[in-house]
Amino acid sequence: MADIQDRLIQCFQAVFPELNESDIKRADVDRVGPWDSMATVTLAATVEEEFGIQFDPTEVEELTSYKQFLQCIEQKAGK
């Protein structure tokens, strides 16, 4: 599971380079100023590429925090 978290943190850092690791673990759309709909789409695409998964458009709309991304990845990975 740590590997998934480390890889997800790298995805977040690619989209939000101003955040450190502890900020990322608490990140959500309300706490991160530059997190808008475009950032969500960019982050989802980055995560899809990193993990070799595909999000449904309705899933992307609900991915509004680090925690939600992590839970969705773990679910898709069967963990």
Backbone as JSON Lines, residues from 0, in Angstrom:
{"i":0,"aa":"M","n":[0.82,-1.19,0.0],"ca":[0.0,0.0,0.0],"c":[0.86,1.26,0.0]}
{"i":1,"aa":"A","n":[2.03,1.2,0.66],"ca":[2.91,2.37,0.68],"c":[3.34,2.73,-0.73]}
{"i":2,"aa":"D","n":[3.54,1.72,-1.58],"ca":[3.92,1.98,-2.96],"c":[2.84,2.77,-3.68]}
{"i":3,"aa":"I","n":[1.58,2.4,-3.47],"ca":[0.47,3.13,-4.09],"c":[0.46,4.57,-3.59]}
{"i":4,"aa":"Q","n":[0.64,4.76,-2.31],"ca":[0.64,6.11,-1.74],"c":[1.79,6.93,-2.29]}
{"i":5,"aa":"D","n":[2.98,6.34,-2.36],"ca":[4.15,7.06,-2.89],"c":[3.93,7.47,-4.34]}
{"i":6,"aa":"R","n":[3.4,6.58,-5.13],"ca":[3.14,6.89,-6.54],"c":[2.05,7.95,-6.68]}
{"i":7,"aa":"L","n":[1.02,7.88,-5.84],"ca":[-0.04,8.87,-5.89],"c":[0.49,10.24,-5.46]}
{"i":8,"aa":"I","n":[1.34,10.28,-4.47],"ca":[1.95,11.55,-4.04],"c":[2.74,12.16,-5.19]}
{"i":9,"aa":"Q","n":[3.45,11.34,-5.94],"ca":[4.2,11.84,-7.1],"c":[3.26,12.43,-8.14]}
{"i":10,"aa":"C","n":[2.11,11.81,-8.34],"ca":[1.11,12.34,-9.28],"c":[0.63,13.71,-8.81]}
{"i":11,"aa":"F","n":[0.32,13.81,-7.52],"ca":[-0.13,15.09,-6.98],"c":[0.96,16.14,-7.11]}
{"i":12,"aa":"Q","n":[2.21,15.77,-6.86],"ca":[3.31,16.72,-6.96],"c":[3.5,17.22,-8.39]}
{"i":13,"aa":"A","n":[3.2,16.36,-9.36],"ca":[3.3,16.78,-10.76],"c":[2.26,17.85,-11.1]}
{"i":14,"aa":"V","n":[1.09,17.75,-10.5],"ca":[0.01,18.7,-10.79],"c":[0.06,19.91,-9.84]}
{"i":15,"aa":"F","n":[0.44,19.66,-8.59],"ca":[0.51,20.72,-7.58],"c":[1.92,20.77,-6.98]}
{"i":16,"aa":"P","n":[2.9,21.28,-7.74],"ca":[4.29,21.24,-7.26],"c":[4.55,22.06,-6.0]}
{"i":17,"aa":"E","n":[3.64,22.95,-5.65],"ca":[3.83,23.77,-4.46],"c":[3.5,23.03,-3.16]}
{"i":18,"aa":"L","n":[2.89,21.85,-3.26],"ca":[2.5,21.1,-2.06],"c":[3.59,20.14,-1.64]}
{"i":19,"aa":"N","n":[3.79,20.05,-0.32],"ca":[4.71,19.03,0.2],"c":[3.91,17.77,0.52]}
{"i":20,"aa":"E","n":[4.6,16.72,0.92],"ca":[3.94,15.43,1.13],"c":[2.83,15.48,2.17]}
{"i":21,"aa":"S","n":[3.06,16.16,3.28],"ca":[2.0,16.2,4.3],"c":[0.8,17.02,3.83]}
{"i":22,"aa":"D","n":[1.05,18.07,3.05],"ca":[-0.07,18.84,2.48],"c":[-0.87,17.97,1.51]}
{"i":23,"aa":"I","n":[-0.17,17.18,0.72],"ca":[-0.84,16.33,-0.26],"c":[-1.75,15.33,0.43]}
{"i":24,"aa":"K","n":[-1.29,14.73,1.51],"ca":[-2.1,13.73,2.21],"c":[-3.38,14.32,2.8]}
{"i":25,"aa":"R","n":[-3.41,15.63,3.0],"ca":[-4.61,16.31,3.51],"c":[-5.34,17.07,2.41]}
{"i":26,"aa":"A","n":[-4.82,16.99,1.19],"ca":[-5.35,17.81,0.1],"c":[-6.77,17.44,-0.29]}
{"i":27,"aa":"D","n":[-7.55,18.47,-0.49],"ca":[-8.86,18.32,-1.11],"c":[-9.16,19.61,-1.86]}
{"i":28,"aa":"V","n":[-10.22,19.58,-2.62],"ca":[-10.54,20.71,-3.5],"c":[-10.75,22.01,-2.73]}
{"i":29,"aa":"D","n":[-11.16,21.93,-1.48],"ca":[-11.4,23.14,-0.68],"c":[-10.12,23.69,-0.05]}
{"i":30,"aa":"R","n":[-9.11,22.85,0.14],"ca":[-7.86,23.28,0.79],"c":[-6.79,23.74,-0.18]}
{"i":31,"aa":"V","n":[-6.87,23.33,-1.42],"ca":[-5.83,23.63,-2.4],"c":[-6.38,24.67,-3.37]}
{"i":32,"aa":"G","n":[-5.9,25.89,-3.25],"ca":[-6.4,27.0,-4.06],"c":[-6.44,26.74,-5.55]}
{"i":33,"aa":"P","n":[-5.34,26.22,-6.14],"ca":[-5.37,26.02,-7.6],"c":[-6.12,24.77,-8.07]}
{"i":34,"aa":"W","n":[-6.77,24.06,-7.15],"ca":[-7.48,22.83,-7.54],"c":[-8.85,23.2,-8.09]}
{"i":35,"aa":"D","n":[-8.93,23.22,-9.42],"ca":[-10.19,23.5,-10.09],"c":[-10.54,22.3,-10.98]}
{"i":36,"aa":"S","n":[-11.56,22.44,-11.82],"ca":[-11.99,21.31,-12.64],"c":[-10.89,20.87,-13.61]}
{"i":37,"aa":"M","n":[-10.13,21.81,-14.12],"ca":[-9.04,21.45,-15.04],"c":[-7.94,20.68,-14.29]}
{"i":38,"aa":"A","n":[-7.65,21.09,-13.08],"ca":[-6.66,20.38,-12.28],"c":[-7.14,18.96,-11.97]}
{"i":39,"aa":"T","n":[-8.44,18.79,-11.74],"ca":[-8.99,17.47,-11.48],"c":[-8.8,16.56,-12.68]}
{"i":40,"aa":"V","n":[-9.09,17.08,-13.87],"ca":[-8.94,16.3,-15.1],"c":[-7.46,15.96,-15.33]}
{"i":41,"aa":"T","n":[-6.58,16.93,-15.13],"ca":[-5.14,16.7,-15.29],"c":[-4.64,15.66,-14.3]}
{"i":42,"aa":"L","n":[-5.07,15.77,-13.06],"ca":[-4.67,14.82,-12.03],"c":[-5.2,13.43,-12.34]}
{"i":43,"aa":"A","n":[-6.44,13.33,-12.76],"ca":[-7.02,12.03,-13.11],"c":[-6.25,11.39,-14.26]}
{"i":44,"aa":"A","n":[-5.9,12.18,-15.27],"ca":[-5.14,11.65,-16.41],"c":[-3.75,11.19,-15.97]}
{"i":45,"aa":"T","n":[-3.13,11.95,-15.09],"ca":[-1.81,11.59,-14.57],"c":[-1.88,10.28,-13.79]}
{"i":46,"aa":"V","n":[-2.91,10.14,-12.96],"ca":[-3.1,8.92,-12.17],"c":[-3.41,7.73,-13.08]}
{"i":47,"aa":"E","n":[-4.25,7.94,-14.07],"ca":[-4.57,6.86,-15.01],"c":[-3.31,6.34,-15.69]}
{"i":48,"aa":"E","n":[-2.46,7.25,-16.12],"ca":[-1.23,6.85,-16.79],"c":[-0.28,6.14,-15.83]}
{"i":49,"aa":"E","n":[-0.13,6.67,-14.64],"ca":[0.79,6.08,-13.65],"c":[0.36,4.67,-13.23]}
{"i":50,"aa":"F","n":[-0.93,4.48,-13.03],"ca":[-1.42,3.22,-12.48],"c":[-2.01,2.27,-13.53]}
{"i":51,"aa":"G","n":[-2.11,2.73,-14.78],"ca":[-2.68,1.88,-15.82],"c":[-4.14,1.54,-15.58]}
{"i":52,"aa":"I","n":[-4.87,2.53,-15.07],"ca":[-6.3,2.34,-14.79],"c":[-7.09,3.35,-15.61]}
{"i":53,"aa":"Q","n":[-8.4,3.19,-15.59],"ca":[-9.29,4.11,-16.3],"c":[-10.42,4.53,-15.36]}
{"i":54,"aa":"F","n":[-10.64,5.82,-15.26],"ca":[-11.75,6.34,-14.48],"c":[-12.94,6.58,-15.39]}
{"i":55,"aa":"D","n":[-14.13,6.29,-14.89],"ca":[-15.36,6.71,-15.58],"c":[-15.52,8.21,-15.36]}
{"i":56,"aa":"P","n":[-16.14,8.92,-16.31],"ca":[-16.34,10.36,-16.12],"c":[-17.07,10.7,-14.81]}
{"i":57,"aa":"T","n":[-18.01,9.87,-14.4],"ca":[-18.72,10.16,-13.15],"c":[-17.8,9.99,-11.94]}
{"i":58,"aa":"E","n":[-16.83,9.07,-12.04],"ca":[-15.86,8.9,-10.95],"c":[-14.99,10.14,-10.81]}
{"i":59,"aa":"V","n":[-14.56,10.69,-11.94],"ca":[-13.67,11.85,-11.91],"c":[-14.34,13.01,-11.18]}
{"i":60,"aa":"E","n":[-15.63,13.19,-11.4],"ca":[-16.36,14.27,-10.73],"c":[-16.32,14.13,-9.21]}
{"i":61,"aa":"E","n":[-16.24,12.89,-8.72],"ca":[-16.26,12.63,-7.28],"c":[-14.88,12.61,-6.65]}
{"i":62,"aa":"L","n":[-13.83,12.66,-7.47],"ca":[-12.46,12.61,-6.95],"c":[-12.01,14.02,-6.58]}
{"i":63,"aa":"T","n":[-12.32,14.38,-5.35],"ca":[-12.05,15.75,-4.91],"c":[-11.08,15.81,-3.72]}
{"i":64,"aa":"S","n":[-10.35,14.72,-3.48],"ca":[-9.36,14.72,-2.4],"c":[-8.33,13.62,-2.64]}
{"i":65,"aa":"Y","n":[-7.2,13.78,-1.99],"ca":[-6.16,12.74,-2.04],"c":[-6.76,11.41,-1.56]}
{"i":66,"aa":"K","n":[-7.49,11.47,-0.46],"ca":[-8.06,10.27,0.13],"c":[-9.0,9.55,-0.84]}
{"i":67,"aa":"Q","n":[-9.83,10.32,-1.56],"ca":[-10.75,9.7,-2.53],"c":[-9.99,9.07,-3.69]}
{"i":68,"aa":"F","n":[-8.95,9.75,-4.18],"ca":[-8.12,9.16,-5.23],"c":[-7.51,7.85,-4.73]}
{"i":69,"aa":"L","n":[-6.95,7.86,-3.53],"ca":[-6.32,6.67,-2.97],"c":[-7.32,5.52,-2.85]}
{"i":70,"aa":"Q","n":[-8.49,5.78,-2.32],"ca":[-9.51,4.74,-2.16],"c":[-9.94,4.17,-3.51]}
{"i":71,"aa":"C","n":[-10.09,5.03,-4.5],"ca":[-10.51,4.58,-5.83],"c":[-9.43,3.72,-6.48]}
{"i":72,"aa":"I","n":[-8.17,4.14,-6.35],"ca":[-7.06,3.36,-6.91],"c":[-6.99,2.0,-6.24]}
{"i":73,"aa":"E","n":[-7.08,1.97,-4.92],"ca":[-7.03,0.7,-4.19],"c":[-8.17,-0.2,-4.59]}
{"i":74,"aa":"Q","n":[-9.35,0.35,-4.78],"ca":[-10.5,-0.44,-5.21],"c":[-10.25,-1.02,-6.6]}
{"i":75,"aa":"K","n":[-9.74,-0.21,-7.51],"ca":[-9.5,-0.69,-8.87],"c":[-8.35,-1.71,-8.91]}
{"i":76,"aa":"A","n":[-7.42,-1.59,-7.97],"ca":[-6.3,-2.51,-7.9],"c":[-6.68,-3.8,-7.14]}
{"i":77,"aa":"G","n":[-7.88,-3.81,-6.57],"ca":[-8.34,-4.97,-5.84],"c":[-7.7,-5.16,-4.49]}
{"i":78,"aa":"K","n":[-7.31,-4.04,-3.87],"ca":[-6.64,-4.13,-2.56],"c":[-7.59,-3.75,-1.46]}
